[in-house]
């Protein structure tokens, strides 16, 4: 099994711009739309509240949950963080 993470990489400066999925989505939607051959709205206004709400849950429980479990100071904190991952 392989794990992957989203990343927006600047080939000119050889630097990671972002590894935060919602920020990459927003950048692609706003900052790079003039480069797209076809207009696709990745963050439509009528779905923003739902996207943000779901992302908050995903970030707190999964993306940040890995760190919460790794830096847990007690068994209870570790168990809670791991439980939220599944």
C-alpha positions as a printed Julia matrix, in Angstrom:
86×3 Matrix{Float64}:
   0.0    0.0     0.0
   1.29   3.45   -0.87
   0.4    6.7     0.8
   0.13   9.91   -1.13
  -0.3   13.56   -0.23
  -1.43  16.45   -2.37
   1.3   18.87   -3.33
   1.55  21.96   -5.49
   5.17  22.17   -6.64
   6.94  25.1    -8.31
   9.33  23.59  -10.85
  11.1   26.89  -11.49
  12.13  27.41   -7.87
  12.15  23.69   -7.0
   9.91  24.43   -4.01
   6.7   23.06   -2.54
   4.11  25.81   -2.67
   1.51  23.96   -0.62
   0.59  20.49    0.58
  -2.8   21.52    1.92
  -5.51  20.13   -0.34
  -8.12  22.84    0.15
  -5.56  25.59   -0.38
  -4.35  23.9    -3.59
  -7.94  23.63   -4.79
  -8.55  27.32   -4.08
  -5.29  28.35   -5.79
  -6.04  26.27   -8.87
  -9.53  27.73   -8.96
  -8.49  31.37   -8.55
  -4.83  32.0    -9.26
  -4.39  29.71  -12.25
  -7.76  29.99  -13.97
  -6.29  32.19  -16.72
  -3.98  29.29  -17.68
  -6.78  26.76  -18.04
  -8.05  25.87  -21.48
 -11.47  25.06  -20.07
 -13.14  26.89  -17.17
 -13.91  24.51  -14.29
 -15.11  25.87  -10.97
 -13.44  23.75   -8.28
 -14.92  25.82   -5.45
 -18.42  26.86   -6.54
 -20.08  29.47   -4.35
 -23.19  27.36   -3.75
 -21.02  24.53   -2.31
 -18.43  26.56   -0.37
 -20.12  26.12    3.03
 -20.43  22.36    2.54
 -16.86  22.03    1.24
 -15.49  24.04    4.15
 -17.52  22.08    6.72
 -16.38  18.73    5.33
 -12.8   19.91    5.04
 -12.79  21.07    8.67
 -13.83  17.55    9.74
 -11.3   15.87    7.43
  -8.47  18.14    8.56
  -9.17  17.85   12.29
  -9.79  14.11   12.34
  -7.58  12.73    9.58
  -4.89  15.15    8.37
  -4.16  16.52   11.81
  -5.25  13.3    13.52
  -2.03  11.59   12.5
  -0.05  14.26   14.35
  -2.43  14.15   17.33
  -1.79  10.43   17.72
   1.96  10.76   17.2
   2.33  13.49   19.81
  -0.27  12.21   22.27
   0.7   12.71   25.89
  -1.6   10.02   27.24
  -3.13   6.73   26.2
  -6.56   8.38   26.18
  -5.42  11.11   23.77
  -3.75   8.52   21.54
  -6.83   6.29   21.5
  -9.12   9.22   20.69
  -6.89  10.43   17.85
  -6.57   6.93   16.38
 -10.29   6.23   16.72
 -11.08   9.39   14.75
  -8.82   8.2    11.93
 -11.11   5.25   11.29
